Amino acid sequence: MRIHLNQKQMTDLEADTLQYYLENCDNVLEAKVYERTGDAVIRYRGERKEIICILQNFSYDKVTVPDSALQLSGRKTNRIYQEKLVNKVIMRVGGKLFVPYPVRYAVITLKAMRYIWKGICSVASGKIEVALLDGVAIAVSVLRSDMKTASSVMFLLGIGEILEEWTHKKSVDDLARSMSLNVSKVWTVVDGKEILVDINRVMADDLIVIHMGNVIAFDGVVEEGEGMVNQSSLTGESLPVEKKEGGYVYAGTVLEEGELLIRVKETSGTTKYEKIVTMIEETEKLKSAVESKAEHLADKLVPYTLTGTGLVYLLTRNVTKALSVLMVDFSCALKLAMPITVLSAIREANRHHITVKGGKYLEKIAEADTIIFDKTGTITKAQPVVNEVISFNGESPDELLRIAACLEEHFPHSMAKAVVNAAKEKGLIHEENHSKVEYIVAHGISSIVDGKKVIIGSYHFVFEDEGCEIAEEMKAKFDSLSGEYSQLYLAIEGKLAAVICITDPVREEATQVIALLKENGFSQIVMMTGDSERSAATVAKKVGIEEYYSEVLPEDKASFVEKKKAEGRKVVMIGDGVNDSPALSAADVGIAISDGAQIAREIADITIEAENLQELVTLKILSRNMVKRIQKNYHRIVGINSGLIVLGVGGIIQPTTSALLHNTSTLAITMDSMNGWKI
């Protein structure tokens, strides 16, 4: 459906408000708002009248758009650069049609000084770069009064600069948006109790609790507790930083160990976003190795172009032929086309709901030959459900489920979500009637409920680490439990209280995805899980994975990754939980599932949507196509420009034509690099 708003002009704010409103309506699948024309295109499901009703209820005053949504909108950026391009073309055409030649001559000379000055600065700094070539070419053209050539070269260079800046800016914004906070609720402390509230209700000076494995949602000061905070998304530090009372923490960082009580100082998302943008722009994070090599090669070619120009002049004593070499350099095409190829590949990945935090990770995916899967929430569905709660202490299953949910609601894992959702469906209220919760990564949770020690977790944690016991009369019942389900064990005061059986169905697409990954270059596919041998064997057989490991700890996964890397393999790790974080960090490329633990998403290099593992195949194909396109562009640039040099030295084409064809081919290759990806 296409609609038109009954107003003369739509501002960027109004367009973003309408966009946010439509995207958050249940029946709207996709919406695009055009602020220039005041139109909106809506793709929806259901009845047309329902969408009309949604539109009738819309009012700018009634919609509250989060600051983060407005700050991260790319609408203003796109409009600015579109206007720059249009103005550039209008000035060029208008100048030719309406401005007298003497005036144009003076204007071109003044414009030329900018490029000549850049060339002088390049030499003064001891660097022989593309700026010097541009400056020399334009200076020679002006000195020969060949203003047509000088004007054409500057126009095409200007268009190229706008396109490069626009693409880079948009890619940085997209990347910053993907790395920005995605936290909807936080734990606040009110009258000594922890209460889960919407993030928009948190104000400066409020107290919030951050449990291990969670993202810190706001800038603030630590009031109580100690912890190790991963700040790599802001500072690039590889090791977590210790934070204790009086320490300052930043929004977007992740608490890897411990627990912190934080006094909120900054509730706006701007600081986080600005820090991310600065970090991206000041580091090489966006660059792949192929891209970096192309840029270094571009600078290395400049002296050869200058030397070639000099030699042609010495041999022919013909300025026109010498200029033909100078007007055609390989470097500007390499420097423009290669980065844009990488950045557009990142954008293409975003279109397929794949968030890539840098071009180098796409390149590594193309080279990867080993892929390691976590099981729960990765190969299996991200939304396991509680099938049954079996009581072992005489209490009702609902009461035991309520206690389990009280503990599990604090921690972001698919199994924990299953317990919390089951309690919610039954209407079980689990108010905060327990003391401080302690979370042991990949093992379980411990707390005090109504004065009794309660633990919940894996068999290893409950029975081996904690030494809990099973009542003698219940051992036969315990031994008869089916191995069909994943199991959580709840113990109270050292005695088994309940076994929670969780159904974790395998994703429908998993078998096909595993087969396609094998076809697309992954020679070794491995599954690693902390679950039981029986459960792991069942899943591995079902999806076609021959190599699997069960009952592994987080450090075991990371060690396995390091072992494979030491063998010379390029390793990809895919996971969704806190326990996957060490392996995600150790792998050449870490891939997290979008609805998994926040620490996993933060540490991972790539994030894919939870709905479909098919995106892994898309990612492999896209990364391989990116490398192929870079190589193809390199050959095209070398071939076209070499041909132009030969034609120019042979006197077949003039420098003006040579410059025009060179810049046109550069822009054509660049534009081709920006779109047309085939997956």
N, C-alpha and C positions, 0 to 999 in steps of 0.2 A: 504494500500500500504506500502510495506517495501522497503526502499532505502538504499544504501550504499554510503558514501561520498568517493571520490577518494583522500584520504589522509592517510598517514601512522598512524598518531596518532591525537586524538582529545582532546584538553584541556577542563577543566571544563568551562572556559570562552566561548570557541567556542560552546560547547554543549548548554550552557544556551542561547547564542545568537541565535542559530538555533531554539531552543525551543520557545523563545520569538517571533521570526519571524513567525514561523508556527502557533502558537496559535493566532496571531493577523491577520491572513489571513481569509477573509470572508468565504470561502468554507471549511475551516478546522474545523472539530468538535472536534478533539482531536489529540494530538501529543505526542510522547514519544521518546526522544533521548537517545541513549546508547553510552556514550563517550568511553567505552573500545573497542567496536567493530567498532565504527564509523557509526553506523546504526541509522535509524529513522523509526518509525512506525507511519503512518498517517491514521486517520479515517476521511473521507471527504464526502461531498455531491456534486452533480453535475457531470460534465464530468471529466474523468481521464486526458484528455489533458490539462484541466485548472490547475490541480495540478502540472503537469509536467512543465507548463509555469511558475508557481509560483516558482518552484524549480530552473528553469533556470535563473530566475531573482535574485536569492539569492547570496549575497556576504557578508562576514563578515564585510567588510569595509563600506558597504552601510547601515547596520542596526545599529541604535542607541538604545541601551538598557538602560532604566532608571536605575540609581544607586540602587534604591529600589528593582528592580527585581533581580539584581545580589546579593545584600546583603541578600535577603531573600530566595535565592535558597538553597534547601537542598541537592543538588548534591554532594558537597564536603564532607558534613557530612556523607552521606550514603557510599561514597567510602572509607573514613577513617575507618569506623567501619567494613565494609566488609573485608577490608584488615587485620584488627586486628583479626577477627575471623579465616580467612584462615591461617594467620601466626601462630596463637595459635595451630591450628590442625596440621599444617605441623611440627612445632617444637616438638609437642608431639609424632607424629608418627616417625619423623626423629630421635629423641632422642632414642627411643626404638630400632630402627633398626641399627643405626650407631654409637651411643656413647657407649663406654665401661662402664660396670657396676660401677667400682670405680669412674669414672668421674661423672656418673649420680648420684651416692650416694652423692657426694660432692655438686653437683648442687641442688639436692632436699633439702639437709640440709640448704643450703644458702637461698633458696626460702622459706623454712619453717620458717626461722627467721622473715620474714616479718609478717606472720600471728601470730606468737607467740608474737612479739612485740606489735601488735594491741591488743591482749588479755591482755597483761600486762598494756598497757595504759588504757584499759577499766576499769580494777580493780583500777588502780591508780587514776582515775577520780571519783571513787565511784559508777561506773555503772556496773551492771552485764548484759551484752548484748550478742548478737549473736557472736561478735568478740571474746569474751572469750571462747565460746564453740568451735569455729573453731580453735582457738589457742591451747586449751587443747587437742582436738582430734588429731591435727597434731603433737603436741609435744610428746604425748604418743606413737603415731605410730613411730616417729623417734627414740625415746628412746628404743623402742622394736625392732628397726631395720626393721620394717615393712614398707620399703620404697615404696612398691607398693601401699599400702593403702594411705600413705601420698601424694604420687604423684597424685593418682586418685582424692583424695579429693580436692587438690589444683587446678588441671586441671578443674574440674567441677565448682569449685567456681569462677575460672577465667573466664570461659565461661559465667557463670551467671552474673558476674559483667559487662562484655562487653555488653551482651544483655540488661541488665537493664539500663546501661548508654546510650546505643544507642536509646532504646525506649523512655527514658526520654528526651534525647536531641532532638530527632525528634519531640516529642509531644510539647515540649517547643517552638521549631522553628515554628511548625504549628500554635500554639496558638499566638505567637508573630506576625506571618505573617497575621493572621486573624485580629489582633488588630492594625496593622500598618495603616498608612495613605491610604485612598482611595479617594483622592481629585485630580481631573483632571484640574480644572480651579479655578482661584482666581481673586478677584477684585483688580486692582492696581490703583493708583492715578497718573495721568499724566496731567500736566498743569491744575490742579484743577478739573479734570474730572475723574470719575470712569470708568475704562475700564476692561472688562472681558477678561483675557488672559490665555493661557495654562500655567500650573504650571511649565513646563520646561523652560519657558522664564523668570522666575523671578530670579533676581540676588541679591546678597548681597547689602544692602543699598537701595533697592527699597522700596517704600511705598505701603503697602497693607491695604485694609479695610476689617474688619471682622464684619459682621452683626450678630445680635442676632440669636442663634440657629445653627451657623456654626462652623465647626472645624477650629482651628488655624493651618494653613498649615506649618508654619515655626517658628523656634525660633526667637525671636526679642524683641525690646524695644518699649513700648507704647509711641507714640509721642503725641497723642491727645485722648480724650475720657475717659470714665470710664465704667467699666463692671465687672460682676461676672463670673469668669472662673472656670469651673469644671475640676479639675486636677486629678480626681480619677484614671484614666487609668495609670498615672505615679506615683502618690504619695500615692494612696489609701485613700486620704482625702474624707470623705463623704460630706462635705459642700463645696460649691463654694468659691473661694478666690477672694477678691476685687483687681482689677488691675486698676491703673490710670497712668497718665503721669510719665514716668521714670521707671515704673515697667517692669519686664521681663516676657515674656510669652513663653511657650514651644509648639513645634509642637505636634499635636495630642490631645491637650486639647480642650475643647469646651466652647464657649462664651454663657452662659445661659441668661444673661441680659446685655443690653447696646450695645454700638458700640465702636470699637477700631480702631485707625489708628496706624499701626505697622511698624517700621523700621526693615527690615529683616536683621538678623545677621548670620543665619545658613541655607543654602539651602539644605544640604545633609540630607537624611533620616536616616543616621546612628545613630545620637544621640537618636532619638525617638526609634528606634529598640533596641538599647543597653539598654536603660532605661527600656523598657518593659521586655526584657529577665531577667534583674537583678531583677525587681519587682516580676516576676513570680517565679524565683528560690529562692527568699528570703522570700516568703510568703507561706501560706497554700492554696493558691488559687486553685491549681490543685486538692487538696485532698477532697474526699467525706468523710462524717462522717463514713461510713462503712469501708473505707480504713484506716482512722486514727485509728479506733477501732482495726482493724486487726494488725496494726503496734504496738500499745500499748500492745495488747495481746501477740504479738510475744516476746517483751522484758520481759513481766511478766512470760512467760513460761521458760525462760532460767534458773532461779534458781531451778525450779522443775526438769529440765533435769539433772542438776548437782547433785541435791540431789538423784535422781533416780539412777544415775551412782554410787554414793557412797554407797547407800543401797545395790545394786546388788553385789558390790564387798565385802561388809561386810558379806552378807549372803552366798555368794558362794565362796569367796576368789579366784575368777576366773577373771583375768584381761580381758580375751577375751570377756566374757559375759558382763562385765562392759563397755567395749569399744563399744559393740553393742548398748548400750543405748546412749552413748556419740556421736556416729557417726550419730544417727538419732535424729534430733531435729525438732520440729514443726516450730520454729521461722523463719528459713531462707526461707522456702517455703511460709509462710504467708507474709513475708516482700517482697518477690520477685513477687509472683503471683498476689497479690491484687492490688498494684499500677499499674502493667502492664495491668491488666484487665480494670481499669478505663481509663488509657491513650489510650489504643487501642480502647476503646469505643468512646473516643473523636475523634480519627482518623477516625473511621468508620462513625461518624456523618459528618465529613468533606467530606467524599466520597459522601455523599448524599446532599452536598451543605448546610450543617448546621454547623455554627460556634458556638462552645461551649467554654466559657471562664473559665471552671473549672469543675472537676468531681462532685463537690457537687451540681451543678445545674442539672446534669443528675439524680442524686439521688432524688432531690426535684421534678423533673418532674415525676418520677416513683410514688411518694407519692401524687401528686397533684390530687384534686378532683373538683376544680373550675377553669374554664377558662373564661377570659373576653376578648372580641374582640372589638377593635375600628372598625368603619364601613368603612370610606373612605380610600381607598388604602390598606385595609386589607381583609375584606369580599368582598368588591367591587374591581374591577381591579385597579392596581397601575397606570394606564394610562387613566384617565378620559379625555373626549374630550368636547370641547365647541360645543353645539348643535345650539345655537342661541344667538345673541346679540340684545336686544330690546332697542331701543333708547327712552328716556323719556324727552329729552331736545332739540330735533330737529336736533342734530348733526348726522352725518352718523355713522352707526354701526361700520364701519372699524376704524374711527377716535377714537371712544370710546374704541374699543378693543386695539388700539395702546397705548392709555393712560394707560389702565389697565395693559397691558404687561410691560410697562415702570416701574410700581411699583412692579408688582409681580415677575419680574425676579430676584429680590434680595433674595427671600426666598424659602427654600426647602420644598415644600409641593405639593402633587399630584394635588390639585386644581390649585395652582399657575402655575405648569408645564403645565396644560391644557390650560391656558390663553396664556402663552408664546408660546407654540407650535402652537396655532391657529393663532397668529399674524405672526409667522414665515412662516406658510403655505401660508398665504395671501401676504407675502412679505412686511409686514408693518415694517418700520424702526422706532425704538423708541430710539433715542439717549438720552444720559443723560442730559435732559434739566430740571430736577427737583432738588430741594434742598435735604437736608438730609431726609432719609426715616425713619419713626418711625414704628416699628412693635409691635402690641399689641397681645400677645400670645392668640390664639384661638378666636380672635375677628377680626382683620383686620390690614390694613396698612394706614398710613397717611403721606402726603407729600405736597410740594408746586410745582405746575407745571405751568409755565408761569405766576407766580405771584398769582395763585389761589390755594386755599386749596382743595386738592383732597383726598378722602378716598375711600377705597374699603374693603369689608368684609361681615360679617354676618348681618342678619336683626337686631339682638340685638345691634350690634356695630353701624351700620349706623343710625338706627332710634331711638333707645333708649338711647345709650350712647352719641352719637354725636348730637342727636336731629334734624336730617335732615328731610326735608319735601318733599312731593310729590305735584307737581303742581295740582291745583284743576281740571283742564281739563283732567289730566292723571290718576285720581284715579280709574275711571271705568276700564281703561286699566290695571292698576296694579292689581285690584281685580280679573280680569279675567285670571291672569297668572296660568298656569297649575302647580299643585304640583308634577307632574311626575318627574321633574328635580331638581337637587340641584341648588341653586341660589346664585350668588355673586352680591352684590349691589354696584354700583359705584356712588358716589355723588361728585358734584363740587360746591364749595361755599355754602354748606348747602342744596343743591337741588338734588334730585335724577336725575342722568343723564342716567343711563343704568342699566338693569338687564341682567346679563350674565347667561344663562341657560346651565348647564353642565350635560352631560349624564355620569353617573358613573355605568356602567354595572356590575352586580354581576358576580363573578368568576364562570366559568362553574363547577368547582369541589367543590364549597363551600357546596352545599347541601349534597353531599356524605361524605365530610370531617366531617361535623357536626354530621352526623349519626354515623360515625366510631369512633369519639371521645367519643360519648355517650357509645358505645359498649366497649371502652377501658378504662373505669373507671372514666370519667368526669361526675359526677352526676349533676353538675350545669353549664350550658353554658349561658353566658350573653353577650349582645351587648350594647355598650354605644357609643353615638355619639353626636356631637354638631349640627348635622343636624336637620331638621324639623321633627315633629311627623309623618306627612304623609309619608315622605321619609323613615324614620326609620321603620315604621310599614310595608311598602311594602317590604323592604329588609328582615326584620326579618321573615316575613311570607314565603317569597320565599325560604329561606335557612333552615327553620325549627327551628328557635330559638324562644322559647316561652317567655323568659324574656329579655326585652330590655328597654333602657332609652334614650330619645332624648333631644336635646338642653342642654346638660350637659357641664360644664366648666371643665378645667383640674383639678382643686382642687376637683371637684365632683367625678371624676374618682378615684383620689387618696384616697379620703375619703371612697368611696365604697370598695376599696381594703382593707383598714385598718379595716373596719367594718367586712368584711368576715374573715379576719385573726383573729380578736378578737373572732369570733364565733368558732374558732378552725379549720377553713378550710385552706387547702394548695392552694394558689392562683397563677395562671399563668395569666399574662397580655400580650396581643399582640397588637402592634400598630406600626405606621410608621411616626407620625408627632411630631413636637415640643410640641404640646399640650398633647401628650401621655407620655412625659418624667416623670412627677411626679408619675403617676400610675406605670410606668415601674420600677421606683426606689422603690416604696412601696411594690410591689408584691414579693412573695417568689422567683419567676422566671420571669424576664422581657424578652419578645421575640420581636425583631424588624424585620421589613421587610427590605431586603438588599438595596432597592433603595429608602428608606424613608429618613427622615431628619437625618443629620449626628449626631445630639445630641442624637436622639433616639437610633441609632446604638451604639454610644459610651457608653451610660448608660446601655443598655440592657445586660443581661447575656448571651443571645443566639441570633444569627441572622440567619434567614432562607432566602433562595432565593425568589425573588418576583414572579417567574413563577408559583409556584404551592403550595397551602396550604396543599397538601398531605404530605408534609414534617413534618407537625405537628403530624400526625398519626405515621409516621416513627420514630420521636423523642420519642414519648410516648412508642412505642414498644421497641425501642433500649434501653431506660433508664430502662425499666422493665427487659429486658433481661440481662442488666449489673448487676443489683442487684441479679437476679437469678444466674448468673454465679459466682458472688462473694460468694454467699451462697453455691453453688455447689462445688466450689474450696475448701472452708473451710471444708466441709464434706469429700471431697476426701483426703485432706492433713491429717486430723485427722485419717481417716480410714487406709490409706496406712502406715503412720508412726507408728501408734499404732501396726499394724500387724507386721511390721519389728522389733519393739522392742520386742514383744512377741517371735518371731522366734529367735532373737538373744539371749535373756535370756534363751530360751529353748535349746540353743546350736545347733539349726537346721541350722543356717547360720552363717558364719564367719563375723567379723567386716568389712573386705574388701568388701564382698558381700553386707553387710548391707549398707555401705557408698555408694557403687555404685548404688544400687537400690534406696536409698533415694535421691541422687542427680539426678539420671536419672528421677525419678518420678517428682521431683521438676521442672526440665527443661521441661518435657513433659507437665505438667500442665501449666507452664508459656507460652510455645509455643502455646498451645491450647487457652490460654487467649488472644493471640495476633491476632488471626484470626478466621474465620469461623462463623462470626456473621450472624444470620438469621433474616431478617426483613420481 
